[in-house]
Amino acid sequence: MDKKTGEIDRRTFLKSTLAAGAGLALTGVMGDMAWGKLQPQDEVANLSLSELAKMIQRGELTSKGLVEIYLDRIQKYDGTKGLNAYITVAGDSALKQAEQLDQMAKAGKFKGPLHGLPIAVKDNLDTKDIRTTGGSKILAEWKPGQDAHVVQKLRDAGAIILGKTNMHEFAFGITTNNTNYGPARNPYDRSRIPGGSSGGSGVAAAAGLCSGAIGTDTGGSVRIPAALCGVVGMKPTLGRVGRGGMMYLSFTRDVIGPITRTVPDAALILGAIAGREPKDPESSSKQIPNYLSCLKDGVRGKTFGIPRKLFCENIDPDTERVLEESIVAIKGLGGKVKDVEIKHMGIATPTGFNIVLAECIYLIEDYFKAFDPEATIEKYADQFGADVKPPIVGSKEKPVPGFVYAKSVRGDRNLMIKGFEESMTGLDALIMPTTPLPACKIGDDKDTELNGKKVDTFLTYIRNCDPVSVVGYPAITIPAGNSRDGLPIGLQIVARPWEECKLFGIANDFEKATKVRKAPKL
């Protein structure tokens, strides 16, 4: 309290209000955790989305109070000198949304399963009247006229859009060392990358700067930051989530998925955003399962394949240890594990690049025309960041030949799909490390060290995720352990198309049994 004015500062107000109003509920949720170990708002901020939803529905927490908690933490821990998870914080509009939703809650009316929950959205998804930069200075002042399909579905489910998260420019990278808005920083070690391209979403979810987050994934951009930041990342089947209003890189590979602190949270968000979108011809009209009901279908009785070749070769010793510990845990839960080989993976990298580089030059240029009808990549060539200019502008100057693109999409990609199909015969899922190593240092954009040797940073981090994206299969990454330095290590689980339900059940069982994740100490 200010002795001169007699006014209570916002942090003190939040602390006292929550302690009085939500203390009893939190005592039940948090078990024996003592209030003195953390400020009450920190405890609330790190609760699962599912727990927060129940508190709001029971009237034990207001949406406005929750938004204020996150805004307070963003002010304290984020910004360009902090974690730098957000490019834009939509504080005023979030508070207005919260007030409206609180009025509905008082009347006993709830919009949907995400009622009053503040969600962070990757900055390559359109948000009406909130700038959408794609991590680029080209779009620094761009405010779309309407929400992306996914953002509208979040709003329809009752979610509050808290802000737009930092990302690798145009989603073309895995470090989120953004040359325009600064690097996003890993909350477990601020000198290290959070992964990318959805790095800001991974940081925000892990550091308790939102209730949950949305990312996009072309070659690992949901799974890599989720793994490196110690949270859950779900890459759904290609077509499961409509992509209208997204800055595409590849219509053959792009998907949108949740990044959350728990598996049930990911199931809750995917259930809200899944579905067909008329503006996305690749989106599917398949029936959307009740993903929350899938959580009870665990590991027991299922058979898992470990593709040792490529996916488990030349990995960090800590990553290898965590993989073996995960195998023991899966067996302990009643699962069977055997080694398998996925054929045709030698063509994964060139196939993936031929597809993305051919499609992105059209898709990026097409998006530009929304704010500049005369836009071309050449017109804005000098404004691309130094790390993304060569592949994007270079692909326009010297595009992938049509016959090479056609062979990659229709021939090589189908060969890879055949390899996955054959390897999964008699299996329920594949398991592998999400990344070959934990988070590297910020600045290791071109190369980093793995097992005493310099390796290409981009190609190394996408190695286990990119093939899954090329074939369009669903995959989830979950916290599986930590390095000796305390850096998170993720386990990737891959299933057949449209088997997200199975992934949620397996991952939830593993998560409950291992209890690996611990919130970072900020």
N, C-alpha and C positions, 0 to 999 in steps of 0.2 A: 504493500500500500504506500502511495505517495503521501508523506507526512504533511507536505505543504497544501495539497489539494484535497486530500482525504479520499481520492479515487483509487480503486483497486485496479492494478494492471491486469491485462487480459490473461496472462499465464496463471496468475494467482486466482483470478476469477474462475477460470476453467478447472483448476485443481480443486478448489473448494466446492464448486457446483457438482462436479462429477463424483467427488468423494461422498457428498451428501446424497445426491440423487441416484447414483448408480452403484454405490458401494456394496450394497447387499447382493445385487445381481452379480457383480464382478467377483465377489468373494466365492460365490458358487462356481463361476466359470473358471476362475484362476486357481481354485484349490487352496493349497497352503501358502501361496505366494504372499509375502508380506508387502503391505502398501509402501513401506519405507524404502524398498529396494529400487523402485522406479517411481517417477511421478505418475499419478493416475492417468493423465492423458497419454502417456507413453504406453501404458498397459493397454488402454483402449485402442490406440492406434495400431498395435501389433496383434490384436485379436483377428481371428479369421473372419472373412466376409460373412460366412454363414452365422457365426456367433453374433456379429454386429447386426445382421438382419433380424435375428430373434429378439435382440434387445430393443430395436426400434419398434418391432411389431408388438412387443409387450409394454411399450411405453416407458421403458427404463432409460432410454437414450433418445435425444432428438437428433434429427438430421442436421439441423443448424449447428448444434453443439459438436457433432462429429466433423462437419466441414471446418469449423473453427479450430478443432484439434489439429487437423491435417495442415491447415494454413499456417498455424503456429509452428508446426514442425518444419514445414517447407521454409519458412522465414529463418528458422534456427539452423537447419542442416543443409539446405539446398543453395541455389544460386551459383554463379560462375566460380566462386571461390570455395564452394562446398561440394556436395555430391553432383550438382548440376544435372539432376534428373529431368527437369522441366525446361522447355523452351518458352512456353507461355503458361502462366497460372491464371485461370479464369475465376478469380476469387469472388468478385462482385456477383457475377452471374450464378456461380455455384451457391452463394448464400441466398440469392433470390429463389433459386430452384428449391433449396432446402426449406425455406419458409413456407412455400406453397405446399410442399409434400408433408410438412409437419401439420399444416391445417387439415389436410386430408386424413392424416393419421389420427388426429384428435377426433375426427368424425367417424373413425372406424373404417376408413376406406384406404385401400392400398392398391397402387397401380400394378404392382407385380412383384416378383421374387427379389428384385434389386431395389425395392422402394427405399429411397433416401440414402443410398450408398454411394459415396464419391469414388468415381472411376477415372483413372488416368488413361488417356488415349494417345497412341503413337501419332506423331505429327505428320504422317502421310495419309491420314484419313480425314476427309472433309468434316468440318464443324461449322455450322452456320454462325456467322458473326464472330467467330473466334479464329484468329489467323491460323493458317495451315501452311507451314513453310517447307515441309519435306526435308528439313535440315539444311536448306539452301538459302543463300542471300538473294537469289533470284525471286523467291516467293516471300521475302521478309515481311511484306505488307499485305499479302493476299488473304482475303476473307471470303470464303465460298458463300454462295447464296443459299445453299441447303446442306443438310447433314448427309454424310455417307450412310448407306443402308444400315451398316452395323451400328453407327452412332444413334440412328433413329430407333433401332431395336432396343438399344440400351435404355434410351429415354422412355420408350413404351413400357419397359420392364420396371421403370421407376428409378433408374440410376441417375446420378448427378455427374455431369462432366466437369471434373475438377481442373483439368488442364491438358496441355499437349506435351508429350514427352520428347526428350532429346533422342536423336537417332543419327546413324551414319547418313551422310548426305545422300538423298534419293535411295536410301536403303542399300547402297552399293558398298558394303564393307562390314567387317565384324568387330571393329574396336570401339565404335562410337567416339572416336577421337575426332570430333567435328571441328573442322577448320573455321567455321563461321560462328558457332555458338559455344565453342569450348568443349573439352572432353567431359563425358559423363564418367563418374568415378565409382569404383566398386566399394560398397559400404563395408566390406570386410577388410579392405586395405585400399585406402584412397590413392595409393600410388599405382594401382593396377586397373586394367580395363574391366568394364562390366560385361563385355561381349557386345555383339551387335547383330543386325542393325538396330534391333529394338532395345538398345542398352538402357535408355532412360526409363522404359517401362519395367525392365528388370530391377533397376535400382529403386524405383518408386515403390514397387511391391515389396521388395526385400527390406527396405529401410522404414517401412510404416509411414510412407508419404501419400498413401491412398488406401482404399479398401481392396482394390484389385486393379489390374491393368490389362490393356489390349495391345497386342503386337501384331506384326505381319511377318510371314516366313516364306522366303524364296529358296533358301538353301541352308536354313538353320537359324534364321533371325528371331524366332521365338525361343527355340530350344537352347541355343548357345548362351544368350544372356541369362536365361532362367537357370541354367546349370552353373554358370560362373558366379551368379549372385545368390545361389542357395535357395531357389524357389521352384515352383512347379510351372512348366510350360507345355501347353497342349497344341500340337500341330494337327488339325483335323484333316480328314480326307479332302483332296482337291474337289471342290464343288459343294462341300458341306455348309459353307458359310458364304452368302452372297457378297460380292465385292464392289458393288456400285459406289462411286465416290471415293475410291482408293487411288492413290498414285501407283499405278502398276509398274513392276519391272518385267513381269512375264505372266501372260494369261495362262500359259501352260503349267506354271509352277506356283504362283502366288497363292497363299492362303492367309486367313486371319484367325488368330487364336488368343486365348487368355493366358496371362501370366499372373500367378496367384501364390499365396502363402501355403495353401493346402490343396490337396486333390479334390475334396468336395467343393471348394470354391471354384476350381476350374470347371467342374461339372455344372455348377450353377450358372456360370457365365456362358458356357458353350450352349446350354439349353436355351438361354435368352437370345443369343445372336444367330443361331443356326437357322437355315431355311433358304428357300429360293428367292432370288432377286431378279426381276425382269430385265434389268440393265446388264446382268451378267449371264451371258448365254451358257457358260460352263457350270453355273450353279445348279444344284440338283433339287428336284421336288420330292425326293425320298422322304418318308415319314421320319420325324424327329423323335428319337426315343426319349423317355424320361431318364436323363443321365444320372440323376440322384438315386434312382432305384437300382442302378447298376453297381453302386458302391459295395453292396453286400456280396457280389460275386467275386470272390478272392482268388488266391493263387492255387489253393488245393486242387489236385487232380489235373492241373494244366502242365503242358510240356513246353519248355523254352529252348530255343536254339541260340548258341553263341557262335557268331561268325568270326572265328579267330583270325582268319586271313584278312588282311587289310584293316579291319575295324579294331582289332586288338593287338596289332603289331606296332612296335616302336611307340609305346605309350609311356607316360611318366610313371615312375615306380609307385608313387602314391595313388595314381589312378588305377594301376594294376592291382594294388592291394585292396582298394575300395571295390573293384570289380569282383575279386575273389570273395570278399566279405559279403557282397550282395548275393553271389551265388549260394553261399552258405545259408544266408537268410531265406532265400527263395526255397531252398530244399527244406529248411526248417518249417516253412509254412505249408509244406506238402506238395511242392512243385517238383517236376523232373527237369533236368538240364542235360543237354547233350551238345556236342560240337557240330556245327554245320558249315557248309561253304555256300556263299552266294556267288554264282558265276556271272561273268561279264562285267565285273566291277572295274576292270581296267579301263573301260571306255566312259566311266561315269563323269570324270572331270571335263574332257572335251565335249561330251554330249551336252552336259549342263551349260557350259559356256556358250556353245553354238546356239542354243535355244535362247538364253537370256540376252546375249548381245544382239541377236537379230530382232528380238521382240521389243527390247527396252527403248531403242532409238525411235520407234514409232510411238510407243506408249507414252514416253516422257514428252515428246513433242506434241502429241495429241492433248495431254493434260495442260501444257502451256497455253494452248489456244483458248482455254476457258477464261484466262485473264488478258490474253493478247492474241487476237485473231490472226495476226501476222507473224506469230512466233515460229521460230525454227531453232533447232539446236545450235546452228551456226550463229544465229543472231545473239545468243546468250553464251557463246562458247567461252568468252573470257571471264565469265562470272562463276563457272563451275570450280569447285575446290580442286586443289592440285592433285589430290589422290584419286578423284573420280573423273576428272577431265579426260585422262588418256583412254579409259575403256569406253566412256559414253560418247565423247566427241570423236574419238578415234574410230568408233564403230560406225558413225555417220559418214566420216570421210572415206573409210574403207570397210564397207559392210560385209557381213558374213554372206558368202555366195548363196544364192537360192537353193541350189542343189545340195549344198552342205547342210543348210538348215532343214530341208525336207528329209534328208537322210537321218539327221539327228532326231527329229520329231517322230517320223514314221518308222524308221528302221532301228536305230540304236536304242532309242527309248523303249521300244517294244521288246527288244532283246533283253534289256535290263529288267523290265517287268517280268519276263519269263524267268529270269534268274531268281528274282524274289519269290515268285510263285513256286518254283521247284524247291527252293530251299526251305519253304514253309510247309511242305507236305508233311502231315502228321504233327504239326506244331500249332500251338496257340499264339505264340509271339516270339520275337527275337529280342535279345538283350545285349547291350554293348555300352561302353562308355559314351556319354554324349559328346565329349571332347577328349582328345588324346592327352591333354594336360590342363591343369588349373589356369587361372587368369594370369596373363603375362603383364609386364610393366607397361604403363602408358608411354607411348613413344616407340614401342616395338611394332610399328605398323608394317614394315616390310619383312623383317625376319625376327625370330626369337630363338631361344635356346631350348632344345629338347634332348635329354640324355647326352648332354655334352657337345651337341652339334647344332649349328645354325640351320633353321628350317624356315620355309616360307610361312609367315604368320597366317595369311588368309587361307591358303590351301590346307594348312595343318588343322586349323580350327573347324573348317567346314567338312573335313574328311569323313566323319561318321554321320553327318546330318544331310549333306548334299545329295547322296544317292537316293535317300528316302524321299527327298523333295522331287527329284527327277521322275520317279515312278508314281508320285502322288499318294503314297500310303500315309496312314495316320501314325503319329508317334507322340509319346509323352516323355518328358524328362522330369525326374524327381530327385530331390536331395538324397545322396547315398552315402556320403562321408565327407571327410575333410583332409586336406594335405597337412603335412607337419607344420606348415606355417598358418594353419587355420583357414585356408581357402576352400570354399565349397567345391565338391566334385559331384557331378550328376550321373545318373543311370538313365539311358534311353531305352524305352520299350516300344517296339514296333509291331503293329498288327496289320491284318489284311484290310483292304478298303471297307469303310463303313462300320468298322468294329471299334469305334471309340468307346462304346459301352464296356467292352472287354478290357480295354486299356485302363479305364477308370477303376474298374473292380480290382484289377491286379495292383495298380499303383496305390490305391487306397489301403489295401491289405499290407503292402510293403511299408507304406508310410506309418501306419499305426503300429506295426511290429518293431520298426527300427527307431522311430522317433529321433531322426538324425538332426533335423533342422533346429537351429538356435538363432534367435534374432541377433543381428549385428550390434555391437556396442558402438554407438555413435558418439 
